[in-house]
């Protein structure tokens, strides 16, 4: 990722680390905490997707109209 390119292997590795971290934390949560953490992760995921799409759209517009 340091080179600005994310390979399928790097993505798979990140997914494995995420799943491992979630499995480590989940047993420590009571039902209320689990619900709150789940909601937090949903909002974080939505934000990340929205931010990525916004940045891609802005870059596409910049390239189409030649703006720096």
PDB file of N, CA, C and O in Angstrom:
ATOM      1  N   UNK A   1       0.818  -1.186   0.000  1.00  0.00           N
ATOM      2  CA  UNK A   1       0.000   0.000   0.000  1.00  0.00           C
ATOM      3  C   UNK A   1       0.866   1.255   0.000  1.00  0.00           C
ATOM      4  O   UNK A   1       0.426   2.305  -0.466  1.00  0.00           O
ATOM      5  N   UNK A   2       2.070   1.163   0.507  1.00  0.00           N
ATOM      6  CA  UNK A   2       2.953   2.324   0.566  1.00  0.00           C
ATOM      7  C   UNK A   2       3.237   2.892  -0.814  1.00  0.00           C
ATOM      8  O   UNK A   2       3.541   4.076  -0.958  1.00  0.00           O
ATOM      9  N   UNK A   3       3.134   2.039  -1.830  1.00  0.00           N
ATOM     10  CA  UNK A   3       3.395   2.497  -3.194  1.00  0.00           C
ATOM     11  C   UNK A   3       2.154   3.092  -3.857  1.00  0.00           C
ATOM     12  O   UNK A   3       2.202   3.473  -5.027  1.00  0.00           O
ATOM     13  N   UNK A   4       1.050   3.174  -3.126  1.00  0.00           N
ATOM     14  CA  UNK A   4      -0.174   3.737  -3.679  1.00  0.00           C
ATOM     15  C   UNK A   4      -1.024   2.727  -4.428  1.00  0.00           C
ATOM     16  O   UNK A   4      -2.091   3.070  -4.937  1.00  0.00           O
ATOM     17  N   UNK A   5      -0.567   1.497  -4.501  1.00  0.00           N
ATOM     18  CA  UNK A   5      -1.298   0.437  -5.189  1.00  0.00           C
ATOM     19  C   UNK A   5      -1.665  -0.628  -4.158  1.00  0.00           C
ATOM     20  O   UNK A   5      -0.819  -1.079  -3.386  1.00  0.00           O
ATOM     21  N   UNK A   6      -2.924  -1.018  -4.156  1.00  0.00           N
ATOM     22  CA  UNK A   6      -3.380  -2.050  -3.231  1.00  0.00           C
ATOM     23  C   UNK A   6      -3.634  -3.312  -4.034  1.00  0.00           C
ATOM     24  O   UNK A   6      -4.513  -3.351  -4.894  1.00  0.00           O
ATOM     25  N   UNK A   7      -2.859  -4.335  -3.744  1.00  0.00           N
ATOM     26  CA  UNK A   7      -2.996  -5.597  -4.463  1.00  0.00           C
ATOM     27  C   UNK A   7      -4.096  -6.445  -3.820  1.00  0.00           C
ATOM     28  O   UNK A   7      -4.521  -6.188  -2.693  1.00  0.00           O
ATOM     29  N   UNK A   8      -4.541  -7.449  -4.555  1.00  0.00           N
ATOM     30  CA  UNK A   8      -5.539  -8.371  -4.014  1.00  0.00           C
ATOM     31  C   UNK A   8      -4.994  -9.064  -2.773  1.00  0.00           C
ATOM     32  O   UNK A   8      -5.737  -9.330  -1.829  1.00  0.00           O
ATOM     33  N   UNK A   9      -3.704  -9.355  -2.773  1.00  0.00           N
ATOM     34  CA  UNK A   9      -3.071 -10.005  -1.621  1.00  0.00           C
ATOM     35  C   UNK A   9      -3.084  -9.081  -0.397  1.00  0.00           C
ATOM     36  O   UNK A   9      -3.361  -9.530   0.715  1.00  0.00           O
ATOM     37  N   UNK A  10      -2.788  -7.804  -0.598  1.00  0.00           N
ATOM     38  CA  UNK A  10      -2.820  -6.846   0.509  1.00  0.00           C
ATOM     39  C   UNK A  10      -4.243  -6.694   1.046  1.00  0.00           C
ATOM     40  O   UNK A  10      -4.449  -6.617   2.257  1.00  0.00           O
ATOM     41  N   UNK A  11      -5.212  -6.651   0.151  1.00  0.00           N
ATOM     42  CA  UNK A  11      -6.608  -6.534   0.559  1.00  0.00           C
ATOM     43  C   UNK A  11      -7.038  -7.755   1.368  1.00  0.00           C
ATOM     44  O   UNK A  11      -7.702  -7.619   2.395  1.00  0.00           O
ATOM     45  N   UNK A  12      -6.662  -8.938   0.911  1.00  0.00           N
ATOM     46  CA  UNK A  12      -6.994 -10.170   1.632  1.00  0.00           C
ATOM     47  C   UNK A  12      -6.330 -10.191   3.006  1.00  0.00           C
ATOM     48  O   UNK A  12      -6.940 -10.623   3.984  1.00  0.00           O
ATOM     49  N   UNK A  13      -5.099  -9.731   3.083  1.00  0.00           N
ATOM     50  CA  UNK A  13      -4.400  -9.670   4.366  1.00  0.00           C
ATOM     51  C   UNK A  13      -5.086  -8.726   5.331  1.00  0.00           C
ATOM     52  O   UNK A  13      -5.213  -9.026   6.518  1.00  0.00           O
ATOM     53  N   UNK A  14      -5.529  -7.581   4.825  1.00  0.00           N
ATOM     54  CA  UNK A  14      -6.235  -6.621   5.674  1.00  0.00           C
ATOM     55  C   UNK A  14      -7.558  -7.206   6.151  1.00  0.00           C
ATOM     56  O   UNK A  14      -7.946  -7.015   7.303  1.00  0.00           O
ATOM     57  N   UNK A  15      -8.244  -7.915   5.271  1.00  0.00           N
ATOM     58  CA  UNK A  15      -9.503  -8.554   5.663  1.00  0.00           C
ATOM     59  C   UNK A  15      -9.261  -9.569   6.779  1.00  0.00           C
ATOM     60  O   UNK A  15     -10.029  -9.630   7.739  1.00  0.00           O
ATOM     61  N   UNK A  16      -8.206 -10.359   6.659  1.00  0.00           N
ATOM     62  CA  UNK A  16      -7.886 -11.352   7.690  1.00  0.00           C
ATOM     63  C   UNK A  16      -7.578 -10.682   9.026  1.00  0.00           C
ATOM     64  O   UNK A  16      -8.007 -11.166  10.074  1.00  0.00           O
ATOM     65  N   UNK A  17      -6.839  -9.573   8.999  1.00  0.00           N
ATOM     66  CA  UNK A  17      -6.524  -8.855  10.240  1.00  0.00           C
ATOM     67  C   UNK A  17      -7.789  -8.270  10.863  1.00  0.00           C
ATOM     68  O   UNK A  17      -7.944  -8.285  12.084  1.00  0.00           O
ATOM     69  N   UNK A  18      -8.688  -7.758  10.032  1.00  0.00           N
ATOM     70  CA  UNK A  18      -9.950  -7.205  10.528  1.00  0.00           C
ATOM     71  C   UNK A  18     -10.800  -8.287  11.187  1.00  0.00           C
ATOM     72  O   UNK A  18     -11.307  -8.095  12.292  1.00  0.00           O
ATOM     73  N   UNK A  19     -10.953  -9.408  10.518  1.00  0.00           N
ATOM     74  CA  UNK A  19     -11.751 -10.510  11.066  1.00  0.00           C
ATOM     75  C   UNK A  19     -11.142 -10.998  12.381  1.00  0.00           C
ATOM     76  O   UNK A  19     -11.871 -11.254  13.339  1.00  0.00           O
ATOM     77  N   UNK A  20      -9.833 -11.128  12.437  1.00  0.00           N
ATOM     78  CA  UNK A  20      -9.169 -11.571  13.669  1.00  0.00           C
ATOM     79  C   UNK A  20      -9.411 -10.583  14.803  1.00  0.00           C
ATOM     80  O   UNK A  20      -9.680 -10.992  15.933  1.00  0.00           O
ATOM     81  N   UNK A  21      -9.319  -9.292  14.516  1.00  0.00           N
ATOM     82  CA  UNK A  21      -9.545  -8.271  15.545  1.00  0.00           C
ATOM     83  C   UNK A  21     -10.991  -8.310  16.032  1.00  0.00           C
ATOM     84  O   UNK A  21     -11.250  -8.185  17.229  1.00  0.00           O
ATOM     85  N   UNK A  22     -11.926  -8.481  15.109  1.00  0.00           N
ATOM     86  CA  UNK A  22     -13.338  -8.545  15.496  1.00  0.00           C
ATOM     87  C   UNK A  22     -13.617  -9.781  16.350  1.00  0.00           C
ATOM     88  O   UNK A  22     -14.358  -9.706  17.330  1.00  0.00           O
ATOM     89  N   UNK A  23     -13.030 -10.909  15.983  1.00  0.00           N
ATOM     90  CA  UNK A  23     -13.229 -12.144  16.751  1.00  0.00           C
ATOM     91  C   UNK A  23     -12.616 -12.039  18.143  1.00  0.00           C
ATOM     92  O   UNK A  23     -13.113 -12.652  19.088  1.00  0.00           O
ATOM     93  N   UNK A  24     -11.548 -11.272  18.273  1.00  0.00           N
ATOM     94  CA  UNK A  24     -10.906 -11.098  19.572  1.00  0.00           C
ATOM     95  C   UNK A  24     -11.761 -10.226  20.489  1.00  0.00           C
ATOM     96  O   UNK A  24     -11.849 -10.484  21.689  1.00  0.00           O
ATOM     97  N   UNK A  25     -12.386  -9.201  19.930  1.00  0.00           N
ATOM     98  CA  UNK A  25     -13.147  -8.248  20.737  1.00  0.00           C
ATOM     99  C   UNK A  25     -14.564  -8.739  21.045  1.00  0.00           C
ATOM    100  O   UNK A  25     -15.074  -8.512  22.142  1.00  0.00           O
ATOM    101  N   UNK A  26     -15.191  -9.403  20.092  1.00  0.00           N
ATOM    102  CA  UNK A  26     -16.611  -9.748  20.234  1.00  0.00           C
ATOM    103  C   UNK A  26     -16.967 -10.478  21.531  1.00  0.00           C
ATOM    104  O   UNK A  26     -17.968 -10.125  22.154  1.00  0.00           O
ATOM    105  N   UNK A  27     -16.202 -11.472  21.964  1.00  0.00           N
ATOM    106  CA  UNK A  27     -16.583 -12.179  23.199  1.00  0.00           C
ATOM    107  C   UNK A  27     -16.537 -11.297  24.452  1.00  0.00           C
ATOM    108  O   UNK A  27     -17.126 -11.648  25.474  1.00  0.00           O
ATOM    109  N   UNK A  28     -15.857 -10.178  24.380  1.00  0.00           N
ATOM    110  CA  UNK A  28     -15.722  -9.292  25.532  1.00  0.00           C
ATOM    111  C   UNK A  28     -16.894  -8.321  25.661  1.00  0.00           C
ATOM    112  O   UNK A  28     -16.994  -7.596  26.651  1.00  0.00           O
ATOM    113  N   UNK A  29     -17.781  -8.305  24.665  1.00  0.00           N
ATOM    114  CA  UNK A  29     -18.872  -7.333  24.640  1.00  0.00           C
ATOM    115  C   UNK A  29     -20.167  -7.935  25.165  1.00  0.00           C
ATOM    116  O   UNK A  29     -20.521  -9.067  24.835  1.00  0.00           O
ATOM    117  N   UNK A  30     -20.870  -7.156  25.989  1.00  0.00           N
ATOM    118  CA  UNK A  30     -22.220  -7.582  26.354  1.00  0.00           C
ATOM    119  C   UNK A  30     -23.156  -7.192  25.204  1.00  0.00           C
ATOM    120  O   UNK A  30     -22.714  -6.583  24.230  1.00  0.00           O
ATOM    121  N   UNK A  31     -24.427  -7.534  25.307  1.00  0.00           N
ATOM    122  CA  UNK A  31     -25.355  -7.293  24.196  1.00  0.00           C
ATOM    123  C   UNK A  31     -25.466  -5.811  23.838  1.00  0.00           C
ATOM    124  O   UNK A  31     -25.499  -5.455  22.660  1.00  0.00           O
ATOM    125  N   UNK A  32     -25.522  -4.952  24.850  1.00  0.00           N
ATOM    126  CA  UNK A  32     -25.640  -3.512  24.597  1.00  0.00           C
ATOM    127  C   UNK A  32     -24.382  -2.975  23.917  1.00  0.00           C
ATOM    128  O   UNK A  32     -24.469  -2.216  22.952  1.00  0.00           O
ATOM    129  N   UNK A  33     -23.228  -3.364  24.417  1.00  0.00           N
ATOM    130  CA  UNK A  33     -21.969  -2.936  23.801  1.00  0.00           C
ATOM    131  C   UNK A  33     -21.863  -3.458  22.371  1.00  0.00           C
ATOM    132  O   UNK A  33     -21.415  -2.742  21.475  1.00  0.00           O
ATOM    133  N   UNK A  34     -22.272  -4.695  22.164  1.00  0.00           N
ATOM    134  CA  UNK A  34     -22.227  -5.292  20.825  1.00  0.00           C
ATOM    135  C   UNK A  34     -23.080  -4.476  19.859  1.00  0.00           C
ATOM    136  O   UNK A  34     -22.659  -4.203  18.735  1.00  0.00           O
ATOM    137  N   UNK A  35     -24.268  -4.090  20.291  1.00  0.00           N
ATOM    138  CA  UNK A  35     -25.151  -3.287  19.438  1.00  0.00           C
ATOM    139  C   UNK A  35     -24.514  -1.941  19.108  1.00  0.00           C
ATOM    140  O   UNK A  35     -24.582  -1.484  17.967  1.00  0.00           O
ATOM    141  N   UNK A  36     -23.897  -1.307  20.098  1.00  0.00           N
ATOM    142  CA  UNK A  36     -23.261  -0.011  19.865  1.00  0.00           C
ATOM    143  C   UNK A  36     -22.055  -0.132  18.931  1.00  0.00           C
ATOM    144  O   UNK A  36     -21.882   0.688  18.031  1.00  0.00           O
ATOM    145  N   UNK A  37     -21.235  -1.140  19.141  1.00  0.00           N
ATOM    146  CA  UNK A  37     -20.064  -1.337  18.282  1.00  0.00           C
ATOM    147  C   UNK A  37     -20.507  -1.672  16.863  1.00  0.00           C
ATOM    148  O   UNK A  37     -19.903  -1.201  15.899  1.00  0.00           O
ATOM    149  N   UNK A  38     -21.549  -2.476  16.727  1.00  0.00           N
ATOM    150  CA  UNK A  38     -22.068  -2.804  15.398  1.00  0.00           C
ATOM    151  C   UNK A  38     -22.538  -1.544  14.686  1.00  0.00           C
ATOM    152  O   UNK A  38     -22.221  -1.341  13.515  1.00  0.00           O
ATOM    153  N   UNK A  39     -23.290  -0.698  15.381  1.00  0.00           N
ATOM    154  CA  UNK A  39     -23.761   0.556  14.783  1.00  0.00           C
ATOM    155  C   UNK A  39     -22.582   1.444  14.391  1.00  0.00           C
ATOM    156  O   UNK A  39     -22.590   2.061  13.326  1.00  0.00           O
ATOM    157  N   UNK A  40     -21.577   1.505  15.249  1.00  0.00           N
ATOM    158  CA  UNK A  40     -20.385   2.301  14.951  1.00  0.00           C
ATOM    159  C   UNK A  40     -19.692   1.796  13.689  1.00  0.00           C
ATOM    160  O   UNK A  40     -19.297   2.591  12.836  1.00  0.00           O
ATOM    161  N   UNK A  41     -19.546   0.480  13.568  1.00  0.00           N
ATOM    162  CA  UNK A  41     -18.880  -0.089  12.393  1.00  0.00           C
ATOM    163  C   UNK A  41     -19.689   0.143  11.122  1.00  0.00           C
ATOM    164  O   UNK A  41     -19.116   0.370  10.057  1.00  0.00           O
ATOM    165  N   UNK A  42     -21.009   0.086  11.224  1.00  0.00           N
ATOM    166  CA  UNK A  42     -21.862   0.378  10.064  1.00  0.00           C
ATOM    167  C   UNK A  42     -21.653   1.818   9.618  1.00  0.00           C
ATOM    168  O   UNK A  42     -21.484   2.081   8.427  1.00  0.00           O
ATOM    169  N   UNK A  43     -21.664   2.752  10.566  1.00  0.00           N
ATOM    170  CA  UNK A  43     -21.473   4.167  10.223  1.00  0.00           C
ATOM    171  C   UNK A  43     -20.078   4.418   9.661  1.00  0.00           C
ATOM    172  O   UNK A  43     -19.923   5.187   8.712  1.00  0.00           O
ATOM    173  N   UNK A  44     -19.067   3.779  10.234  1.00  0.00           N
ATOM    174  CA  UNK A  44     -17.701   3.928   9.739  1.00  0.00           C
ATOM    175  C   UNK A  44     -17.583   3.400   8.316  1.00  0.00           C
ATOM    176  O   UNK A  44     -16.953   4.028   7.465  1.00  0.00           O
ATOM    177  N   UNK A  45     -18.183   2.257   8.061  1.00  0.00           N
ATOM    178  CA  UNK A  45     -18.145   1.683   6.712  1.00  0.00           C
ATOM    179  C   UNK A  45     -18.851   2.585   5.714  1.00  0.00           C
ATOM    180  O   UNK A  45     -18.350   2.810   4.612  1.00  0.00           O
ATOM    181  N   UNK A  46     -20.012   3.102   6.094  1.00  0.00           N
ATOM    182  CA  UNK A  46     -20.741   4.015   5.206  1.00  0.00           C
ATOM    183  C   UNK A  46     -19.907   5.261   4.927  1.00  0.00           C
ATOM    184  O   UNK A  46     -19.827   5.710   3.784  1.00  0.00           O
ATOM    185  N   UNK A  47     -19.290   5.817   5.958  1.00  0.00           N
ATOM    186  CA  UNK A  47     -18.447   6.999   5.779  1.00  0.00           C
ATOM    187  C   UNK A  47     -17.292   6.709   4.828  1.00  0.00           C
ATOM    188  O   UNK A  47     -17.009   7.506   3.934  1.00  0.00           O
ATOM    189  N   UNK A  48     -16.628   5.578   5.015  1.00  0.00           N
ATOM    190  CA  UNK A  48     -15.489   5.239   4.157  1.00  0.00           C
ATOM    191  C   UNK A  48     -15.906   5.087   2.701  1.00  0.00           C
ATOM    192  O   UNK A  48     -15.203   5.556   1.805  1.00  0.00           O
ATOM    193  N   UNK A  49     -17.038   4.439   2.455  1.00  0.00           N
ATOM    194  CA  UNK A  49     -17.527   4.288   1.081  1.00  0.00           C
ATOM    195  C   UNK A  49     -17.889   5.651   0.501  1.00  0.00           C
ATOM    196  O   UNK A  49     -17.528   5.956  -0.636  1.00  0.00           O
ATOM    197  N   UNK A  50     -18.597   6.467   1.269  1.00  0.00           N
ATOM    198  CA  UNK A  50     -18.992   7.799   0.791  1.00  0.00           C
ATOM    199  C   UNK A  50     -17.776   8.662   0.490  1.00  0.00           C
ATOM    200  O   UNK A  50     -17.735   9.344  -0.534  1.00  0.00           O
ATOM    201  N   UNK A  51     -16.787   8.636   1.374  1.00  0.00           N
ATOM    202  CA  UNK A  51     -15.586   9.439   1.167  1.00  0.00           C
ATOM    203  C   UNK A  51     -14.849   8.989  -0.082  1.00  0.00           C
ATOM    204  O   UNK A  51     -14.403   9.822  -0.871  1.00  0.00           O
ATOM    205  N   UNK A  52     -14.717   7.689  -0.269  1.00  0.00           N
ATOM    206  CA  UNK A  52     -14.043   7.158  -1.447  1.00  0.00           C
ATOM    207  C   UNK A  52     -14.773   7.570  -2.718  1.00  0.00           C
ATOM    208  O   UNK A  52     -14.142   8.026  -3.672  1.00  0.00           O
ATOM    209  N   UNK A  53     -16.092   7.417  -2.743  1.00  0.00           N
ATOM    210  CA  UNK A  53     -16.859   7.804  -3.928  1.00  0.00           C
ATOM    211  C   UNK A  53     -16.759   9.302  -4.192  1.00  0.00           C
ATOM    212  O   UNK A  53     -16.660   9.726  -5.344  1.00  0.00           O
ATOM    213  N   UNK A  54     -16.786  10.099  -3.137  1.00  0.00           N
ATOM    214  CA  UNK A  54     -16.644  11.551  -3.288  1.00  0.00           C
ATOM    215  C   UNK A  54     -15.284  11.900  -3.895  1.00  0.00           C
ATOM    216  O   UNK A  54     -15.198  12.714  -4.814  1.00  0.00           O
ATOM    217  N   UNK A  55     -14.231  11.282  -3.378  1.00  0.00           N
ATOM    218  CA  UNK A  55     -12.887  11.546  -3.897  1.00  0.00           C
ATOM    219  C   UNK A  55     -12.745  11.086  -5.342  1.00  0.00           C
ATOM    220  O   UNK A  55     -12.126  11.775  -6.153  1.00  0.00           O
ATOM    221  N   UNK A  56     -13.314   9.927  -5.672  1.00  0.00           N
ATOM    222  CA  UNK A  56     -13.256   9.446  -7.054  1.00  0.00           C
ATOM    223  C   UNK A  56     -14.005  10.380  -7.991  1.00  0.00           C
ATOM    224  O   UNK A  56     -13.528  10.679  -9.085  1.00  0.00           O
ATOM    225  N   UNK A  57     -15.175  10.842  -7.567  1.00  0.00           N
ATOM    226  CA  UNK A  57     -15.959  11.768  -8.385  1.00  0.00           C
ATOM    227  C   UNK A  57     -15.203  13.082  -8.584  1.00  0.00           C
ATOM    228  O   UNK A  57     -15.160  13.615  -9.693  1.00  0.00           O
ATOM    229  N   UNK A  58     -14.614  13.598  -7.519  1.00  0.00           N
ATOM    230  CA  UNK A  58     -13.860  14.850  -7.619  1.00  0.00           C
ATOM    231  C   UNK A  58     -12.666  14.688  -8.553  1.00  0.00           C
ATOM    232  O   UNK A  58     -12.370  15.583  -9.344  1.00  0.00           O
ATOM    233  N   UNK A  59     -11.990  13.566  -8.466  1.00  0.00           N
ATOM    234  CA  UNK A  59     -10.833  13.322  -9.339  1.00  0.00           C
ATOM    235  C   UNK A  59     -11.276  13.165 -10.787  1.00  0.00           C
ATOM    236  O   UNK A  59     -10.611  13.663 -11.695  1.00  0.00           O
ATOM    237  N   UNK A  60     -12.385  12.481 -11.010  1.00  0.00           N
ATOM    238  CA  UNK A  60     -12.904  12.322 -12.371  1.00  0.00           C
ATOM    239  C   UNK A  60     -13.258  13.687 -12.962  1.00  0.00           C
ATOM    240  O   UNK A  60     -12.947  13.957 -14.122  1.00  0.00           O
ATOM    241  N   UNK A  61     -13.900  14.540 -12.180  1.00  0.00           N
ATOM    242  CA  UNK A  61     -14.246  15.879 -12.654  1.00  0.00           C
ATOM    243  C   UNK A  61     -12.985  16.694 -12.921  1.00  0.00           C
ATOM    244  O   UNK A  61     -12.906  17.414 -13.916  1.00  0.00           O
ATOM    245  N   UNK A  62     -12.009  16.580 -12.040  1.00  0.00           N
ATOM    246  CA  UNK A  62     -10.761  17.320 -12.226  1.00  0.00           C
ATOM    247  C   UNK A  62     -10.086  16.905 -13.523  1.00  0.00           C
ATOM    248  O   UNK A  62      -9.597  17.753 -14.269  1.00  0.00           O
ATOM    249  N   UNK A  63     -10.057  15.617 -13.792  1.00  0.00           N
ATOM    250  CA  UNK A  63      -9.416  15.129 -15.011  1.00  0.00           C
ATOM    251  C   UNK A  63     -10.223  15.514 -16.253  1.00  0.00           C
ATOM    252  O   UNK A  63      -9.643  15.846 -17.286  1.00  0.00           O
ATOM    253  N   UNK A  64     -11.542  15.471 -16.162  1.00  0.00           N
ATOM    254  CA  UNK A  64     -12.392  15.787 -17.311  1.00  0.00           C
ATOM    255  C   UNK A  64     -12.309  17.254 -17.691  1.00  0.00           C
ATOM    256  O   UNK A  64     -12.353  17.601 -18.871  1.00  0.00           O
ATOM    257  N   UNK A  65     -12.188  18.111 -16.692  1.00  0.00           N
ATOM    258  CA  UNK A  65     -12.184  19.543 -16.956  1.00  0.00           C
ATOM    259  C   UNK A  65     -10.799  20.163 -16.846  1.00  0.00           C
ATOM    260  O   UNK A  65     -10.654  21.381 -16.951  1.00  0.00           O
ATOM    261  N   UNK A  66      -9.787  19.342 -16.637  1.00  0.00           N
ATOM    262  CA  UNK A  66      -8.408  19.811 -16.632  1.00  0.00           C
ATOM    263  C   UNK A  66      -8.049  20.733 -15.497  1.00  0.00           C
ATOM    264  O   UNK A  66      -7.157  21.572 -15.628  1.00  0.00           O
ATOM    265  N   UNK A  67      -8.738  20.585 -14.383  1.00  0.00           N
ATOM    266  CA  UNK A  67      -8.431  21.432 -13.223  1.00  0.00           C
ATOM    267  C   UNK A  67      -7.383  20.760 -12.361  1.00  0.00           C
ATOM    268  O   UNK A  67      -7.339  19.534 -12.259  1.00  0.00           O
ATOM    269  N   UNK A  68      -6.549  21.563 -11.748  1.00  0.00           N
ATOM    270  CA  UNK A  68      -5.507  21.021 -10.863  1.00  0.00           C
ATOM    271  C   UNK A  68      -5.922  21.113  -9.428  1.00  0.00           C
ATOM    272  O   UNK A  68      -5.172  20.705  -8.542  1.00  0.00           O
TER     273      UNK A  68
END
